[in-house]
């Protein structure tokens, strides 16, 4: 069904939902149908105080919490990188590389031994049918 053919109240309800993102989360979390919320919206109207709990506006508090989380994450990453011994990591990478090379050689040798050897042509069977 195209948007053009929807009832105007349904379109208005869609706009209302977009203005109340917490309502979308609530419906997904509770498993209730949109029909229930639509009926409430029709009865109460969109200006009813009931809908205020679903209105989510970005506040400075949320932004501040986000910045604090980012700072905390960066400080944890810095602490982790301070404890890295580059020479040790490089040695482990080299050891892993050597192990992979050895495994490749073993697989290569196994594949060569698995191939059937070419039969040598017997000159005495040239005239045999």
Backbone as a printed PyTorch tensor [residue, N CA C, xyz], in Angstrom:
tensor([[[  0.8420,  -1.1680,   0.0000],
         [  0.0000,   0.0000,   0.0000],
         [  0.8940,   1.2400,   0.0000]],

        [[  0.6300,   2.1170,  -0.9170],
         [  1.4320,   3.3190,  -1.0280],
         [  1.0260,   4.3400,   0.0280]],

        [[  1.9380,   5.2220,   0.3400],
         [  1.6910,   6.2460,   1.3510],
         [  0.5520,   7.1590,   0.9220]],

        [[  0.4010,   7.3820,  -0.3670],
         [ -0.6340,   8.2820,  -0.8670],
         [ -2.0390,   7.7780,  -0.5310]],

        [[ -2.2180,   6.4630,  -0.4630],
         [ -3.5370,   5.8800,  -0.2700],
         [ -3.8850,   5.6570,   1.1980]],

        [[ -3.0150,   6.0330,   2.1180],
         [ -3.2970,   5.8440,   3.5310],
         [ -4.2490,   6.9220,   4.0360]],

        [[ -5.0150,   6.5330,   5.0290],
         [ -5.9220,   7.4530,   5.6900],
         [ -5.1150,   8.5890,   6.3170]],

        [[ -5.5970,   9.8140,   6.2770],
         [ -4.8500,  10.9380,   6.8580],
         [ -4.5430,  10.7620,   8.3470]],

        [[ -5.4450,  10.1020,   9.0850],
         [ -5.1600,   9.8910,  10.5060],
         [ -4.0130,   8.9050,  10.6880]],

        [[ -3.9140,   7.9410,   9.7940],
         [ -2.8010,   6.9830,   9.8670],
         [ -1.4880,   7.7030,   9.5700]],

        [[ -1.5060,   8.5710,   8.5980],
         [ -0.3080,   9.3550,   8.2880],
         [  0.0840,  10.2460,   9.4680]],

        [[ -0.9140,  10.8390,  10.1080],
         [ -0.6400,  11.6810,  11.2670],
         [ -0.0720,  10.8350,  12.4150]],

        [[ -0.5810,   9.6120,  12.5790],
         [ -0.0690,   8.7210,  13.6130],
         [  1.3760,   8.3290,  13.3190]],

        [[  1.6990,   8.1250,  12.0490],
         [  3.0900,   7.8120,  11.6720],
         [  4.0200,   8.9650,  12.0500]],

        [[  3.5940,  10.1720,  11.7890],
         [  4.4000,  11.3390,  12.1620],
         [  4.5510,  11.4250,  13.6790]],

        [[  3.4660,  11.1070,  14.3880],
         [  3.4920,  11.1120,  15.8440],
         [  4.5010,  10.0920,  16.3630]],

        [[  4.5190,   8.9150,  15.7650],
         [  5.4560,   7.8550,  16.1700],
         [  6.8950,   8.3140,  15.9530]],

        [[  7.1480,   8.9410,  14.8330],
         [  8.5030,   9.4190,  14.5440],
         [  8.9590,  10.4800,  15.5480]],

        [[  8.0080,  11.2210,  16.1060],
         [  8.3430,  12.2430,  17.0950],
         [  8.5200,  11.6410,  18.4930]],

        [[  8.1470,  10.3640,  18.6560],
         [  8.2280,   9.6820,  19.9560],
         [  8.9900,   8.3590,  19.8040]],

        [[ 10.3150,   8.4160,  19.6620],
         [ 11.0930,   7.2020,  19.4110],
         [ 11.0350,   6.1740,  20.5500]],

        [[ 10.7900,   6.6130,  21.7660],
         [ 10.6860,   5.6650,  22.8780],
         [  9.4540,   4.7810,  22.7340]],

        [[  8.4500,   5.2790,  22.0540],
         [  7.2430,   4.4920,  21.8200],
         [  7.5540,   3.2890,  20.9320]],

        [[  8.3930,   3.4910,  19.9430],
         [  8.7980,   2.3900,  19.0670],
         [  9.5230,   1.3270,  19.8790]],

        [[ 10.4290,   1.7540,  20.7400],
         [ 11.1580,   0.8150,  21.5920],
         [ 10.2000,   0.0560,  22.5110]],

        [[  9.2360,   0.7670,  23.0590],
         [  8.2560,   0.1610,  23.9650],
         [  7.4480,  -0.9220,  23.2560]],

        [[  6.9960,  -0.6390,  22.0370],
         [  6.2030,  -1.6120,  21.2830],
         [  7.0300,  -2.8480,  20.9820]],

        [[  8.2660,  -2.6550,  20.5890],
         [  9.1330,  -3.8040,  20.2910],
         [  9.4300,  -4.6170,  21.5430]],

        [[  9.6170,  -3.9230,  22.6540],
         [  9.9580,  -4.6070,  23.8990],
         [  8.7500,  -5.3410,  24.4800]],

        [[  7.5900,  -4.7030,  24.4810],
         [  6.4060,  -5.2760,  25.1200],
         [  5.7010,  -6.3050,  24.2380]],

        [[  5.8360,  -6.1740,  22.9450],
         [  5.1600,  -7.0940,  22.0340],
         [  3.7050,  -6.7240,  21.7860]],

        [[  3.2770,  -5.5760,  22.3020],
         [  1.9090,  -5.1230,  22.0620],
         [  1.7760,  -4.6940,  20.6060]],

        [[  0.5300,  -4.6480,  20.1490],
         [  0.3140,  -4.2650,  18.7540],
         [  0.2370,  -2.7560,  18.6190]],

        [[  0.4930,  -2.2940,  17.4100],
         [  0.3860,  -0.8630,  17.1340],
         [ -1.0670,  -0.4110,  17.2320]],

        [[ -1.9760,  -1.3630,  17.0130],
         [ -3.4030,  -1.0310,  17.0530],
         [ -3.7990,  -0.4450,  18.4160]],

        [[ -3.2680,  -1.0470,  19.4890],
         [ -3.5850,  -0.5580,  20.8350],
         [ -3.1470,   0.9020,  21.0020]],

        [[ -1.9320,   1.1820,  20.5490],
         [ -1.4040,   2.5380,  20.6990],
         [ -2.1270,   3.5230,  19.7780]],

        [[ -2.5020,   3.0270,  18.6150],
         [ -3.2550,   3.8820,  17.6870],
         [ -4.6030,   4.2800,  18.2990]],

        [[ -5.2860,   3.2980,  18.8990],
         [ -6.5840,   3.5870,  19.5180],
         [ -6.4310,   4.5730,  20.6800]],

        [[ -5.3870,   4.4040,  21.4800],
         [ -5.1340,   5.3530,  22.5730],
         [ -4.8790,   6.7390,  22.0240]],

        [[ -4.1160,   6.7810,  20.9380],
         [ -3.7770,   8.0650,  20.3210],
         [ -5.0310,   8.7600,  19.8040]],

        [[ -5.9320,   7.9760,  19.2000],
         [ -7.1740,   8.5590,  18.6880],
         [ -8.0310,   9.0700,  19.8440]],

        [[ -8.1180,   8.2900,  20.9430],
         [ -8.9600,   8.6870,  22.0850],
         [ -8.3650,   9.8540,  22.8760]],

        [[ -7.0670,   9.7760,  23.1510],
         [ -6.4460,  10.7780,  24.0110],
         [ -5.9780,  12.0150,  23.2570]],

        [[ -5.6010,  11.8200,  22.0190],
         [ -5.0180,  12.9150,  21.2540],
         [ -3.5200,  12.9510,  21.4810]],

        [[ -2.8210,  13.6230,  20.6090],
         [ -1.3580,  13.6000,  20.7180],
         [ -0.8130,  14.5780,  21.7450]],

        [[ -1.6500,  15.4770,  22.2680],
         [ -1.1950,  16.4400,  23.2680],
         [ -1.3940,  15.9560,  24.7000]],

        [[ -1.9130,  14.7530,  24.8640],
         [ -2.1650,  14.2110,  26.2060],
         [ -0.8390,  13.9770,  26.9410]],

        [[ -0.8270,  14.2400,  28.2640],
         [  0.4060,  14.0320,  29.0500],
         [  0.8950,  12.5770,  29.0560]],

        [[  0.0120,  11.6510,  28.7340],
         [  0.3990,  10.2340,  28.6850],
         [  1.5610,   9.9950,  27.7170]],

        [[  1.6320,  10.7530,  26.6590],
         [  2.6380,  10.5420,  25.6230],
         [  3.9910,  11.1570,  25.9610]],

        [[  4.0460,  11.9890,  26.9800],
         [  5.3010,  12.6460,  27.3460],
         [  6.3870,  11.6380,  27.7320]],

        [[  5.9800,  10.5130,  28.3110],
         [  6.9690,   9.5170,  28.7170],
         [  7.6780,   8.8860,  27.5250]],

        [[  7.0800,   8.9660,  26.3520],
         [  7.6760,   8.3740,  25.1570],
         [  8.4480,   9.3760,  24.3180]],

        [[  8.3360,  10.6250,  24.6900],
         [  9.0440,  11.6490,  23.9290],
         [ 10.4840,  11.6780,  24.4060]],

        [[ 11.3890,  11.5630,  23.4880],
         [ 12.7990,  11.5030,  23.8390],
         [ 13.5210,  12.6370,  23.1440]],

        [[ 14.0180,  13.5410,  23.9280],
         [ 14.7530,  14.6550,  23.3620],
         [ 16.2080,  14.5410,  23.7950]],

        [[ 17.1160,  14.7730,  22.8830],
         [ 18.5200,  14.7300,  23.2870],
         [ 18.8150,  15.8710,  24.2530]],

        [[ 19.2900,  15.5010,  25.4020],
         [ 19.6000,  16.5050,  26.4120],
         [ 21.1000,  16.6050,  26.5770]],

        [[ 21.5100,  17.6410,  27.2400],
         [ 22.9360,  17.8140,  27.4960],
         [ 23.4530,  16.7300,  28.4220]],

        [[ 22.5510,  16.2000,  29.2800],
         [ 22.9490,  15.1200,  30.1730],
         [ 23.3360,  13.8760,  29.3850]],

        [[ 22.5170,  13.5230,  28.3850],
         [ 22.8170,  12.3600,  27.5450],
         [ 24.1190,  12.5640,  26.7770]],

        [[ 24.3060,  13.7750,  26.2590],
         [ 25.5350,  14.0760,  25.5270],
         [ 26.7430,  13.9910,  26.4530]],

        [[ 26.5770,  14.4740,  27.6780],
         [ 27.6690,  14.4520,  28.6470],
         [ 28.0330,  13.0150,  29.0040]],

        [[ 27.0110,  12.1680,  29.1880],
         [ 27.2570,  10.7540,  29.4910],
         [ 27.9790,  10.0800,  28.3340]],

        [[ 27.5900,  10.4070,  27.1290],
         [ 28.2280,   9.8380,  25.9450],
         [ 29.6960,  10.2480,  25.8720]],

        [[ 29.9590,  11.5270,  26.1440],
         [ 31.3440,  12.0100,  26.1340],
         [ 32.1760,  11.3250,  27.2130]],

        [[ 31.5730,  11.1290,  28.3860],
         [ 32.2820,  10.4550,  29.4760],
         [ 32.6100,   9.0080,  29.0960]],

        [[ 31.6700,   8.3370,  28.4450],
         [ 31.9080,   6.9490,  28.0050],
         [ 33.0380,   6.8970,  26.9770]],

        [[ 33.0320,   7.8380,  26.0540],
         [ 34.0840,   7.8820,  25.0370],
         [ 35.4520,   8.1240,  25.6730]],

        [[ 35.4970,   9.0470,  26.6230],
         [ 36.7520,   9.3390,  27.3060],
         [ 37.2380,   8.1160,  28.0750]],

        [[ 36.3150,   7.4430,  28.7480],
         [ 36.6630,   6.2450,  29.5160],
         [ 37.2000,   5.1510,  28.5950]],

        [[ 36.5680,   4.9740,  27.4600],
         [ 37.0150,   3.9720,  26.4900],
         [ 38.4180,   4.3060,  25.9740]],

        [[ 38.6500,   5.5670,  25.6660],
         [ 39.9620,   5.9700,  25.1730],
         [ 41.0380,   5.7700,  26.2420]],

        [[ 40.7230,   6.0750,  27.4830],
         [ 41.7170,   5.8960,  28.5490],
         [ 42.0240,   4.4090,  28.7480]],

        [[ 41.0180,   3.5590,  28.6340],
         [ 41.2620,   2.1150,  28.7350],
         [ 42.1440,   1.6220,  27.5910]],

        [[ 41.8890,   2.1170,  26.3790],
         [ 42.7170,   1.7330,  25.2360],
         [ 44.1590,   2.1940,  25.4190]],

        [[ 44.3400,   3.3770,  25.9530],
         [ 45.6930,   3.8840,  26.1880],
         [ 46.4280,   3.0250,  27.2150]],

        [[ 45.7320,   2.6130,  28.2610],
         [ 46.3460,   1.7470,  29.2720],
         [ 46.7670,   0.4160,  28.6650]],

        [[ 45.9200,  -0.1290,  27.7910],
         [ 46.2550,  -1.4060,  27.1480],
         [ 47.4770,  -1.2780,  26.2460]],

        [[ 47.5560,  -0.1950,  25.4950],
         [ 48.6790,  -0.0370,  24.5760],
         [ 49.9810,   0.2600,  25.3100]],

        [[ 49.8990,   0.8410,  26.5010],
         [ 51.1150,   1.0950,  27.2770],
         [ 51.7890,  -0.2080,  27.6920]],

        [[ 51.0060,  -1.2420,  27.9040],
         [ 51.5390,  -2.5120,  28.3790],
         [ 52.0440,  -3.4180,  27.2530]],

        [[ 51.9050,  -3.0040,  26.0050],
         [ 52.3630,  -3.8220,  24.8840],
         [ 53.8800,  -3.7840,  24.7740]],

        [[ 54.4620,  -4.9590,  24.5990],
         [ 55.8820,  -5.0650,  24.2910],
         [ 55.9680,  -5.4100,  22.8060]],

        [[ 56.3270,  -4.4370,  21.9940],
         [ 56.3200,  -4.5930,  20.5440],
         [ 57.2410,  -5.7290,  20.1080]],

        [[ 58.3950,  -5.8480,  20.7260],
         [ 59.3270,  -6.9170,  20.3540],
         [ 58.7220,  -8.2950,  20.6110]],

        [[ 58.0010,  -8.4160,  21.7090],
         [ 57.3630,  -9.6860,  22.0360],
         [ 56.2680, -10.0290,  21.0200]],

        [[ 55.4650,  -9.0270,  20.6740],
         [ 54.4050,  -9.2290,  19.6890],
         [ 55.0060,  -9.6110,  18.3400]],

        [[ 56.0880,  -8.9300,  17.9480],
         [ 56.7320,  -9.2280,  16.6770],
         [ 57.2820, -10.6510,  16.6760]],

        [[ 57.8480, -11.0880,  17.7960],
         [ 58.3520, -12.4580,  17.9010],
         [ 57.2390, -13.4820,  17.7610]],

        [[ 56.1010, -13.2010,  18.3710],
         [ 54.9800, -14.1290,  18.2690],
         [ 54.4300, -14.1880,  16.8460]],

        [[ 54.3920, -13.0500,  16.1770],
         [ 53.9300, -13.0190,  14.7870],
         [ 54.8930, -13.8060,  13.9020]],

        [[ 56.1860, -13.6670,  14.1250],
         [ 57.1850, -14.4070,  13.3540],
         [ 57.0330, -15.9090,  13.5940]],

        [[ 56.8070, -16.2940,  14.8450],
         [ 56.6320, -17.7070,  15.1730],
         [ 55.3790, -18.2600,  14.4920]],

        [[ 54.3040, -17.4940,  14.4840],
         [ 53.0800, -17.9100,  13.8050],
         [ 53.3090, -18.0460,  12.3100]],

        [[ 54.0550, -17.1230,  11.7380],
         [ 54.3700, -17.1750,  10.3140],
         [ 55.1690, -18.4280,   9.9820]],

        [[ 56.1500, -18.7550,  10.8190],
         [ 56.9430, -19.9750,  10.6080],
         [ 56.0750, -21.2230,  10.7080]],

        [[ 55.1550, -21.2420,  11.6480],
         [ 54.2620, -22.3760,  11.8040],
         [ 53.3860, -22.5510,  10.5700]],

        [[ 52.8610, -21.4710,  10.0500],
         [ 52.0250, -21.5400,   8.8490],
         [ 52.8470, -22.0370,   7.6680]],

        [[ 54.0720, -21.5810,   7.5340],
         [ 54.9360, -22.0420,   6.4400],
         [ 55.1870, -23.5400,   6.5460]],

        [[ 55.4240, -24.0180,   7.7460],
         [ 55.6660, -25.4510,   7.9510],
         [ 54.4310, -26.2610,   7.5730]],

        [[ 53.2710, -25.7950,   7.9750],
         [ 52.0270, -26.4890,   7.6330],
         [ 51.8210, -26.5100,   6.1300]],

        [[ 52.1200, -25.4150,   5.4520],
         [ 51.9840, -25.3710,   4.0020],
         [ 52.9220, -26.3620,   3.3270]],

        [[ 54.1410, -26.4840,   3.8340],
         [ 55.0970, -27.4390,   3.2720],
         [ 54.6100, -28.8700,   3.4500]],

        [[ 54.0940, -29.1860,   4.6210],
         [ 53.6030, -30.5380,   4.8810],
         [ 52.4400, -30.8660,   3.9570]],

        [[ 51.5230, -29.9200,   3.7840],
         [ 50.3770, -30.1310,   2.8850],
         [ 50.8580, -30.3210,   1.4580]],

        [[ 51.8290, -29.5150,   1.0570],
         [ 52.3780, -29.6310,  -0.2900],
         [ 53.0090, -30.9980,  -0.5150]],

        [[ 53.7820, -31.4850,   0.4530],
         [ 54.4040, -32.8050,   0.3310],
         [ 53.3520, -33.9050,   0.3050]],

        [[ 52.3260, -33.7660,   1.0920],
         [ 51.2650, -34.7660,   1.1260],
         [ 50.5510, -34.8230,  -0.2150]],

        [[ 50.2900, -33.6570,  -0.8030],
         [ 49.6050, -33.6210,  -2.0910],
         [ 50.4740, -34.2290,  -3.1920]],

        [[ 51.7810, -34.0160,  -3.1240],
         [ 52.6730, -34.5770,  -4.1400],
         [ 52.7430, -36.0940,  -4.0200]],

        [[ 52.7600, -36.6050,  -2.7920],
         [ 52.8380, -38.0640,  -2.6240],
         [ 51.5190, -38.7240,  -2.9640]],

        [[ 50.4380, -37.9890,  -2.9160],
         [ 49.1240, -38.5390,  -3.2050],
         [ 48.8790, -38.6630,  -4.7060]],

        [[ 49.5460, -37.8300,  -5.5120],
         [ 49.3630, -37.8800,  -6.9650],
         [ 49.9120, -39.1980,  -7.4980]],

        [[ 49.1780, -39.8440,  -8.4030],
         [ 49.6830, -41.0950,  -8.9740],
         [ 50.8900, -40.8060,  -9.8750]],

        [[ 51.8880, -41.6340,  -9.7260],
         [ 53.0750, -41.4440, -10.5600],
         [ 52.7570, -41.8830, -11.9780]],

        [[ 53.3900, -41.2190, -12.9130],
         [ 53.1420, -41.5500, -14.3110],
         [ 53.6990, -42.9450, -14.5950]],

        [[ 52.9000, -43.6830, -15.3090],
         [ 53.3440, -45.0340, -15.6400],
         [ 54.4090, -44.9430, -16.7300]],

        [[ 55.4710, -45.6790, -16.5120],
         [ 56.5080, -45.7040, -17.5410],
         [ 56.0220, -46.5900, -18.6660]],

        [[ 56.2810, -46.1460, -19.8510],
         [ 55.8110, -46.9010, -21.0040],
         [ 56.7640, -48.0670, -21.2480]],

        [[ 56.1590, -49.1920, -21.3440],
         [ 56.9210, -50.4150, -21.5830],
         [ 57.0660, -50.6070, -23.0910]],

        [[ 58.2940, -50.5950, -23.5880],
         [ 58.4680, -50.7090, -25.0420],
         [ 58.0080, -52.0530, -25.5710]],

        [[ 57.8640, -53.0620, -24.7270],
         [ 57.4460, -54.3770, -25.2110],
         [ 55.9500, -54.4430, -25.4450]],

        [[ 55.1850, -53.5050, -24.9400],
         [ 53.7370, -53.5300, -25.1110],
         [ 53.2680, -52.5720, -26.2030]],

        [[ 54.1750, -52.1120, -27.0330],
         [ 53.7810, -51.1730, -28.0730],
         [ 52.8440, -51.7960, -29.0890]],

        [[ 53.0350, -53.0620, -29.3440],
         [ 52.2580, -53.7110, -30.3940],
         [ 51.0960, -54.5100, -29.8210]],

        [[ 50.8530, -54.3340, -28.5810],
         [ 49.7920, -55.0890, -27.9310],
         [ 48.4770, -54.3610, -28.0940]],

        [[ 47.4160, -55.0750, -28.4260],
         [ 46.0940, -54.4570, -28.5760],
         [ 45.3520, -54.4570, -27.3090]]])
